[in-house]
Amino acid sequence: MSGPLSHLKVLDLSRILAGPWAGQVFADFGAEVIKVERPEKGDDTRHWGPPYLKDEQGADTADAAYYLSANRGKKSITVDITRPEGQEIIRALASESDILLENYKVGGLAKYGLDYESIRAINPGIVYCSITGFGQTGPYRNRAGYDAMIQGMGGLMSITGVPEGQPGAGPQKVGVAVADLMTGMYAVSSVLAAVVHRQHTGIGQYIDLALLDTQVAWLANQAQNFLTSGKSPERQGTGHPNIVPYQAVPSRDGYFMLAVGNDEQFKRFCKIAGLEDVAEQPAYATNSARVLAREQLIPLVEAATRERDSAWWLEKLSDAHVPCGPINDLQQVFADPQVQARGMVIEQQHPEAGRVRTVRNPAIFSESPLEYDQAPPVLGQHTNEVLRDTLNKSDEEIAALRDAGVL
């Protein structure tokens, strides 16, 4: 496999989403990623369906769509790490790896001799990344953490959803597991930073990542709004706490997203909407004034946008360079000519389904283009290959391990 990280080897002991997402990015970027799974059961997300991937006859396979979303490009091996023979296999693979990803509970791998200190003893240069709900320290360190609860605890749900006093008011979680996904992305960047550090010093290191820490960190401007003002931000629905009008607005036949980013854009919007007098009023002339006058301004904007269909608004506003866009469902997303032109859906050969479609990595490299030649693997697809080619085990040794229930 080509790619900018084709020189790196990653041992992925993680499951569910945050760790596997990081592992998939490494695989997309060309690293060899060996995913270690439980014999017979595998990663929990293989069973998080329906929907399940269909085989070439149209019947459900054993793999849910959820699993397919986060495991492209990896080699799957099955190893029982509770067995001494399994632990030895993991240590042998770790000794050959640049990076190890894991998301077991705090201290969960120590009893198997697979914790950082044990692995560092055989591979001092390894970059070992642990992902947990709450980190390796603090009063919550032994708690399990899942994305939905982290979205709540980390403040995201308090700023997501319909404002109080409106129909449907209440906190909402985001429609994808963003705390998991962002932790996976922080894992990639922090691990690569540690790899660069190792290139200069020859020293590996341990990385402690927590879902809660990540969620708090990427509250971004909302966190800074609180730290600056001392006031907790409130839910704004689709609105923006610092920019107005910047939200979904109704049209004659639905809704569209209006994203006015500066005062000149607001003037151009008002001209198209027949609200020229509004644009000149001091209460609305600047963004700062519009934020303060949100409750008075938005009804005026919505009364105007309801007069025309969404398509009319999108055409006229786009021509006037006023940021706007449709609110697409996923069928519309993947039918969008820009999404298609960018090749966001890729197809790969799959041993059971024939072909499987996934969403490509958004990065495009000019000098080390990414290749997507390995579909999300079926459970244990590469066990024999990895043990034979990486650990030099004979077919007889592999068969004996399999007969003993280690694989």
Residue pairs with C-beta under 8 A, 6 or more apart in sequence:
1 27
1 30
1 32
1 73
1 371
1 373
1 374
2 30
2 368
2 369
2 370
2 371
3 28
3 29
3 30
3 31
3 365
3 368
3 369
3 370
3 371
4 29
4 30
4 365
4 368
5 26
5 29
5 30
5 31
6 30
6 31
6 32
6 368
8 26
8 30
8 31
8 32
8 98
8 99
8 195
9 31
9 32
9 34
9 96
9 97
9 98
9 99
10 23
10 26
10 27
10 31
10 32
10 33
10 34
10 97
10 98
10 99
10 100
10 101
11 34
11 36
11 90
11 93
11 94
11 97
11 99
11 100
11 101
12 19
12 20
12 23
12 33
12 34
12 35
12 36
12 74
12 101
13 19
13 36
13 81
13 90
13 100
13 101
13 102
13 103
13 104
13 109
13 114
14 20
14 22
14 23
14 101
14 102
14 103
14 131
15 37
15 43
15 44
15 45
15 103
16 43
16 44
16 45
16 103
16 180
17 45
17 70
17 147
17 177
17 180
17 181
17 184
18 103
18 131
18 179
18 180
18 181
18 183
18 184
18 187
18 211
19 101
19 102
19 103
19 131
19 184
19 187
20 35
20 43
20 45
20 70
20 71
20 184
21 70
21 180
21 181
21 184
21 185
22 101
22 129
22 131
22 184
22 185
22 187
22 188
22 191
23 33
23 35
23 70
23 71
23 74
23 101
24 33
24 70
24 71
24 72
24 73
24 74
25 184
25 185
25 188
25 361
26 33
26 99
26 188
26 191
27 33
27 72
27 73
27 74
27 374
28 72
28 73
28 360
28 361
28 363
28 370
28 372
29 361
29 363
29 370
30 368
30 370
30 371
31 99
32 75
33 73
33 74
33 75
34 74
34 75
34 77
34 93
34 97
34 382
34 386
34 390
35 43
35 71
35 74
35 75
35 76
35 77
35 377
36 77
36 78
36 79
36 81
36 90
36 93
37 43
37 76
37 77
37 78
37 79
37 379
37 380
38 78
38 80
39 78
39 79
39 80
39 380
39 405
39 406
39 407
40 78
40 379
41 47
42 76
42 78
42 379
42 380
43 67
43 71
45 64
45 66
45 67
45 70
46 62
46 63
46 64
46 67
46 379
47 64
48 64
48 66
48 67
49 60
49 64
49 65
49 66
50 60
50 64
50 65
51 64
51 65
52 60
52 61
52 62
52 63
52 64
52 65
53 60
53 61
53 63
53 64
53 65
53 68
53 350
53 352
53 353
53 356
54 60
54 61
54 353
55 61
55 352
55 353
55 354
56 352
56 353
56 354
61 352
61 353
61 378
62 378
62 379
63 376
63 378
63 379
67 376
68 356
68 358
68 376
69 358
69 359
71 376
71 377
72 348
72 358
72 372
72 374
72 375
72 376
73 372
73 374
74 374
74 376
74 377
75 374
75 377
75 381
75 382
75 385
75 386
76 377
76 378
76 379
76 380
76 381
76 382
76 383
77 380
77 382
77 383
77 386
77 387
77 407
78 379
78 380
78 383
78 407
79 86
79 89
79 90
79 383
79 406
79 407
80 86
80 405
80 406
80 407
81 87
81 90
81 109
81 112
81 114
82 112
83 404
83 405
83 406
85 401
85 404
85 406
86 406
87 112
87 113
87 114
89 387
89 391
89 401
89 406
90 112
90 114
91 113
91 114
91 118
91 119
91 122
92 391
93 386
93 390
93 391
94 100
94 114
94 119
94 122
94 123
94 126
95 122
95 123
96 390
97 123
97 126
98 125
98 126
98 127
98 195
99 126
99 127
99 128
99 129
99 191
99 195
100 119
100 126
100 127
100 128
100 129
101 129
101 131
101 187
101 191
102 109
102 114
102 128
102 129
102 130
102 131
103 130
103 131
103 132
104 130
104 132
105 132
105 142
105 144
106 132
106 136
106 141
106 142
107 115
109 115
110 118
116 128
116 130
116 206
119 126
119 128
120 126
120 128
120 204
120 206
123 204
124 203
124 204
125 198
125 202
125 203
125 204
126 204
127 191
127 194
127 195
127 198
127 204
127 205
127 207
128 204
128 205
128 206
128 207
129 187
129 190
129 191
129 206
129 207
129 209
130 136
130 206
130 207
130 208
130 209
131 183
131 184
131 187
131 209
131 210
131 211
132 141
132 145
132 208
132 209
132 210
132 211
133 140
133 143
133 144
133 145
133 146
133 150
133 210
133 211
133 212
134 140
134 141
134 143
134 145
134 210
134 211
134 212
135 141
135 208
135 209
135 210
135 212
135 213
136 208
137 208
140 212
145 210
145 211
145 212
147 177
147 178
147 179
147 180
147 211
148 173
148 177
150 179
150 211
150 212
150 215
151 157
151 160
151 173
151 174
151 178
151 179
151 215
152 171
152 173
153 212
153 215
154 179
154 211
154 212
154 215
154 216
154 219
155 215
155 216
155 219
155 222
155 223
156 173
156 174
156 178
156 179
156 215
156 219
157 171
157 172
157 173
158 171
158 232
158 233
158 235
159 219
159 222
159 233
159 234
159 235
159 236
159 241
160 171
160 172
160 173
160 174
160 235
161 169
161 170
161 171
161 172
161 235
161 237
162 168
162 169
162 170
162 172
162 235
162 237
163 169
163 234
163 235
163 236
163 237
164 234
164 235
166 237
169 235
171 235
179 211
179 214
179 215
180 211
182 214
182 215
182 218
183 209
183 210
183 211
183 214
186 209
186 214
186 217
187 207
187 209
190 207
190 209
191 207
194 204
194 205
194 207
197 203
197 205
198 204
198 205
216 223
221 241
221 242
222 233
222 241
225 231
225 233
225 241
225 242
226 232
226 233
233 241
236 247
237 247
237 248
238 247
238 248
238 257
239 246
239 247
239 294
239 298
240 246
240 247
241 291
242 291
243 259
243 260
243 261
243 287
243 291
244 260
244 287
244 290
244 291
244 293
244 294
244 297
244 298
245 258
245 260
245 266
245 269
245 290
245 297
245 298
245 301
246 258
246 259
246 260
246 261
247 257
247 258
247 298
248 255
248 256
248 257
248 258
248 327
249 255
249 256
249 257
249 258
249 301
249 302
249 305
250 302
250 305
250 306
251 305
251 306
251 308
251 309
251 310
251 312
251 313
252 306
252 307
252 308
252 309
252 310
253 309
253 310
254 310
254 327
255 310
255 327
256 305
256 310
256 313
256 314
256 324
256 325
256 326
256 327
257 324
257 325
257 326
257 327
258 269
258 301
258 305
258 317
258 322
258 323
258 324
259 323
259 324
259 325
260 266
260 269
260 322
260 323
261 323
262 287
263 285
263 286
263 287
265 321
265 322
265 323
266 279
266 284
266 287
266 290
267 279
268 320
268 321
268 322
269 275
269 317
269 320
269 322
270 276
270 278
270 279
271 279
271 320
272 316
272 317
272 320
272 322
273 301
273 304
273 305
274 304
275 300
275 301
275 304
278 284
278 297
278 300
279 285
282 289
283 289
283 293
283 296
283 297
284 290
284 293
284 297
290 297
305 313
310 326
313 324
314 324
314 325
314 326
317 323
317 324
318 324
326 332
328 336
333 339
334 340
334 344
334 345
339 345
343 360
344 359
344 360
344 362
345 357
345 358
345 359
345 360
346 357
346 358
346 359
346 360
346 372
347 355
347 356
347 357
348 355
348 356
348 358
348 372
348 373
348 374
348 375
349 355
349 375
350 356
350 375
350 376
351 375
351 378
351 381
352 378
353 375
356 375
356 376
358 372
358 375
358 376
360 370
360 372
361 370
363 370
364 370
380 407
383 398
383 407
384 395
384 398
387 393
387 397
387 398
387 401
387 407
388 394
388 395
388 398
393 401
398 407
401 407
